[in-house]
Amino acid sequence: MKKKISMLLAGILSVSLLAGCQGGSNGEKEGEKSKGEVAQGVEGDTIKVGTIAPTSGGVAVVGIPVTHGMEAYFKMINEEGGVNGKKIELVVKDDGFKPDVALQKAEELVEKDKVFAIVGQTGTPGALSCIDYLSEKGIPAVYQGTGASKLSQVKGNYFPVQPNYIFEGSLMAKYMIDDLKANKIAVIYENNDIGKEGLEGIKGKLKKMGKESALVTEVPYNPADVDFSAHVQKLSENTPDVTVIYGNAKPAAGIANEAKKQGFKTQFLASYIVADITLFQLAKDAWDGAITAAWVPDITDPNNAEAKKFNDTFKKYFPDETPNAYGVAGWVAAQVFTEGLKRVKGDLTWENYIKSMESLKDYSEGIAKGITYTEDRRNGVEKMYFMKAKYVDDKNFGYEKITDFISAE
């Protein structure tokens, strides 16, 4: 193959199959002392932060590398002297991917461990279960491993980073009309918040563009489905030139495999939550040519300084592990949180930290690109790009970047 095939682990996160918590209120918060004094978790030369992730059970394959990505970043920062002379200590709590346990662990971190912030919580059910509690406490909550749009609506003490599904759906619609020149669009979507929000974003943008008629069919499926024969048959009846798959990895692979079996020809376009090499392992050549959205640069690109720093640092602290997309997620969580610390003016209180985070304007100095926060804006990453799957054989496959970073506007 003439063009280089990149083993891109950029999808960051199918952790979206996981997830988040809610944000802030006005006035003095529990844990935040009176004006002129630091908040809880800030003692001497240490800033203590907490995270909640499934580090045991079936989803530990996600939770462990996420926490290790955070640890690698914080250890690097600490070796460089910390932030304003203060080292960052990370306290990790395992929720086993159970929302009730996640809430319990959040309470432990805030009330017993007295952490300054909750950073990089992983797992959609757990993250969403914490929203009311963390909002009431007002403790900064930076990065949740999910694209649930509810997090962007919380504001206050909440700072989501991953693109939310409504935004991504809007960007997909723009890309299909402007770049792929789609005349007939079909959407097959997971019948849960992930798929419904993605569909909402697509429909909303098509309406704004005056292209509502381009959407010819919507086909829902259940997350546990394994037989997609009827679904694909319904899609093929409408002969779409572009078909959006909005859901997680296994169903996406199942749909692609069934399409190949039935001889259904279409340009597949998928969410960033499946932009990982897992799809090649599950669908093989049936995934060849599929386009996915992505929001993290190619971490295998030797010319990308930020990607190289991540790889080198991760391998330094976890030499027996292979850096992957989940590790990048943890790294990004820690990086964005730390950027907020660097910008704090005055004492390190929750109020001052929140003001500091709201000073980020199109922040692109780290791995994540295009982050802007204001008092009323919590969309996280607002720039994404698209890449195409290239499959040669079981040993030669990957993704090729086909656009620059673009916005939905």
Secondary structure, DSSP 8 states (H G I E B T S, - for coil): --S--B---TT--GGGGS-------SS--TTB-STTS-BTTEETTEEEEEEEE--SSTTHHHHHHHHHHHHHHHHHHHHTT-BTTBEEEEEEEE-TT-HHHHHHHHHIIIIIS--SEEEEEE-HHHHHHTHHHHHHHT--EEEEE---THHHHH-TTEE--S--HHHHHHHHHHHHHHTS--SSEEEEEESSHHHHHHHHHHHHHHHHTT-GGGEEEEEEE-TT----HHHHHHHHHT--SEEEEES-HHHHHHHHHHHHHHT---EEEE-GGG-STHHHHHHGGGGTT-EEEE-S--TT-TT-HHHHHHHHHHHHH-TTS---HHHHHHHHHHHHHHHHHHH--SS--HHHHHHHHTT--SB-SSSS--B--BTTB---B--BEEEEEEEEETTEEEEEE-S--B---
